[in-house]
Amino acid sequence: MTVSFGWGPVEAGALGSGAACLVVVDVLSFTTAVGVAVEGGAAVHPYRWRDATAAAYARRAGAALAVGRAEATPEHPWSLSPAALRAAAPLPPRLVLPSPNGSTIAARAGGTTVIAASLRNRSAVARRLAERGYGSQDRPLAVIAAGERWPDGSLRPALEDLLGAGAVLGALRALTGPDPLTPEATAAATLWDATEDPVAALHGCASGRELYEYGCPQDVAVAAEIDTSTTVPVLVDGAFQEAP
């Protein structure tokens, strides 16, 4: 079995070290934001910290720096909000997108091919994985649900990322069959298939409710646009870009 599933940065390091490709899933909101930005023509640099070092990194990369949702202004509208990024056209050619979860996983991947997946591009990602032979014996694949963080920094499993990973794995299973999937990957795919209303689940899950409380329900709505995108962002030279 060569298609594995895991949670968070630590397991991404463990599974990704033996994988030919790592798919990171952070539905609310890093990988959804990456997809929207790449669709808009931006190359997205993941960065682990939202602090002074992020600004310095953006300067070195010749990129604009995305800020926190509450810090965005009409003059600097770029943030982790997929809805704000969609409305901010035209986007800068390069954008640094800090995130403690999905961005951290992507930034730690080393030389492994990294793909950003969400509910919006789950079928497109699965097709690319199958076409490139990822999940075969000689090209192992790891799909990582980013999760959230508790106040002490420990991993908080997040339903939206489990559903997003399951959505990719379910689409891949439909293309390649069940044999390559580990039991963990099979369980994630099965959960997706058994979820009668994933859009309602996304709006009602803990992370979705938090975004409502922050006044950002539109970000949940964008993340819930299942299979609306054919863009497959791949990490190339430190930035997510549309796959050729």
N, C-alpha and C positions, 0 to 999 in steps of 0.2 A: 504494500500500500504506500503510495508516494504522494498523496494529497493530504496534508495535515492541517489542523486547525488549532489555534491557540489564542491566548489573551495577553495583551499588554506588551510593554517593552522588554521585560525579562524573557518571556516565552518567545518573543520575536527573535531575540538574540540566540536562544537555544535552538529553535527550529530553523531560523534563517541561515544559520551557519552551514547547514547541509543542504540548503535549497538552491535551485537554479533561479527561482523567482519567488518574491515575497509580495503578496497582495495585502495592502493595509486598508482597513475599513474603519472610518471614523465619521459616521453618518451625521452626527450633530456636534461639530460641523466641519471638521478639517477637510476630509476628502470630498464632501459635497462642495465646499468652497473652492478646492483645487479644481474640480471639474468645471465649475462655472467660470473660473478665471481663465483656465486654459481654453475653453470654448471662446472666450472673449479675446484671445490672442496673446495672453500673458504667459510668460514662463514663471513658474512659482517655485521659489526657493524655500524649502522647509527649514525651520529654525526652532531649537528646543526651548529657548527662554525668551520671555517678553520683558526685557530689561535694557540697560544701556548697551550691553553687548550686541543686541539685535540691531540697534541703529548703526553701530560701527560695522557690523557684518553687511548691512544693506549698502552702506557707502562703498565698501570694498567690492561688492557685487554690482555696483552701478544700478541699484534697484530701489524702488519705493518700498517703504516699510508699512505693512498693515498694522493698525493699532487695535486696541480693544473696542468693542462695539460702542461703549459709552463715550469713547474719546474721538470717534469719527466726526468730521465736520464737512460742510459742503466743499471746502477747499482740499480736504484730505479724507475722502469718503471710504478708503479701502480698509477693510477689517475682516475678521473671521466670519462675518455675516454673508452667506451666499446671496441673499436678497439684495444687500447693499452692493455687493460686487456686480451683480447683474445690472443694477440701476446706474452704476458708475461709469458706463461706457463713455468714451474709450478708456480702456485700462492701460496702465503703464506697460511697457514691453517686459519689464521684470518686476516681480513683486516678492518680497520676503514675507512669509506667513508664519508667525510664531504660533506654536500650539504645544501644550505639555503632553499631549497624548499621541495623536496620529503623526504630528510632525517629528516628535522624538523618535518614534519607531522608524520613520523614513530616514532620518538623519543618521541612525545607527546601523543602517543596513550594509555598509561597506561596499564590496564589489558586486553584491547580488542585485539582479534586476528587480526594481521596485515599481509596482503599479498601484495607483490610487483608485479605489473602487467605492461606489456608493450604490444606493438603490436606483439612482438615475441612470447609471451606465452598467448595471450588473450583467445584462445579456451581452453587451459589447465586450466587456472584460472577459467573460467566459469564452466567447468566440475567439478572441485573440489568444487566450491561454491554450485552447484546443488547437488552433492553427499552428502555434509555435511549438507544440509538443510538450508544454509544461504539464506536469503530472505523470509523465511517462517514467520508466525505470531510470533513465539516465538524466532526466530533468525534473527532479523533485520540486514540489510546489508547497508553499506554506501560506495559508490565509490567516491573517491576524486581526481579530477584533480589538480595537484600541482601548475601549472602556474609558471610564472617567477616573477621577482621583478623590479619595476621601481627604478631609483636612490634614491628616497626618502624612499624606503623600502616597498611601497604599492604593492598590488598584480597586476600583469600584466597577464590577461588571455592569455593562449597560445593555439593556434589551435592544436598543436601536442598532447597536453594532453586531450583536448576535444575529439579528434578523438580516442585516446587510451582508454579513459573511455568509449566512445560510442562503441568501438569495443568489450570491455568486456561485456558491458550491452547488446549489440545486440546478442552476443553469448549466454548469459544467458537467454535472452528473447526467443531465439529459443529452449532452453531446458525446460523452465518452463512456458512459456506463458507470456502475457503482464500484467496480473492482478497485480503482486506485485510491478510494477514500478511506482514511482511517475511521474508526468508530466515532471519534470526536467530530470529524468533518461530516460524517453521515448524520449524526445527531443534529448538527446545525442545519444541514440541508433539509432534514425531515421537519424540524421546527418551522422553517420557512414555508414549506409545502402545506403544513397543517394550520397555518395562521390564516383565518378566514378574512380578516380585514387588517392588513398590515398598515394601511394609512391611519386607521383609528388607533392602532397600537403605537404608532410613532407619535401621534399627537398626545396620547394619554400616558406614555411612559414617563419615568422620573425626569429624564433630560428634556423631553418635550414640554413637560409642565414647567420646568425651570425657565425655559426660553419664553414661555407665555408670561411668567412672572416678571421677566426682564423686559417685557414689552416687545418681544421679537417673534410673534407667532408666524410671521411670513417666512422665517428661516426654516421652521418645521414644514411649512407648505412646500417650499422649494425642495427640501430633502425628500419629501414624499412623492415626488414626480417620478414614479417607477418607470424605468425603461424609456425615458424621453431623450436620452443622450447616446450618441454613438462615439463620443470622445473617450479615448483611453489614455489618461495621463501616465507617462513613463518617466522615471527619474533619469535624466541624462546630464552629466557634468554638473551635478548638484542642483538641478532644477527640474520640476515636472513640466514636460512638454507633450504635445499631442503625438501619439505613436504614429510612425509613418505607415 
